[in-house]
Amino acid sequence: MKRVRVVNDGETLRVGPLALTAHLTPGHTPGSTTWTWRSCEGKRCLDLVYADSLTSVSSDDFRFSDPAHPALADTFRRSIATVEQLPCDIIISVHPGFTDLDGKLARRAQTHGGDDPMIDPNGCRAYAADARQRLDARLAREQYANDPPAH
């Protein structure tokens, strides 16, 4: 690569006619970036989101509630809120199972021109809600590991 540079949060990059906007969504990893763009076929335009990982999965010794890095959980929550609020007709996540990509594609193959299961204006909100629930569960497990109940 000859031209490598840092992309800023909210910056739009152009690739031919496509305008991709970067949304920094750190949490699972510090450099996570979610991308959005608008795609049109004829007069129909849809907002697409490629959502980076919002999964609170890590090695067993890593803590999202690490006292040495108290902003980790809050940063993760802001990333989840960012994805939740994006204009979003179609979402594709880095881990396709978290947005049911395979199921949507299978249902799409059976629709024969009917409603497109890939189009789900609630997709980003659902992905974010699942991520928030998983993060809350992870933080609760970490708290329990740090302060198990007395017997």
ABEGO torsion letter per residue (X at the ends): XABBBBBBBGBBBBBEABBBBBBBBBGABAABBBBBBBBBBEABBBBBBBBBBABBBBBAABBAABAABAAAAAAAAAAAAAAAABBBABBBBABAAAAGAAAAAAAAAAAGGBBBAABBAAAAAAAAAAAAAAAAAAAAAAAAAABBBBX
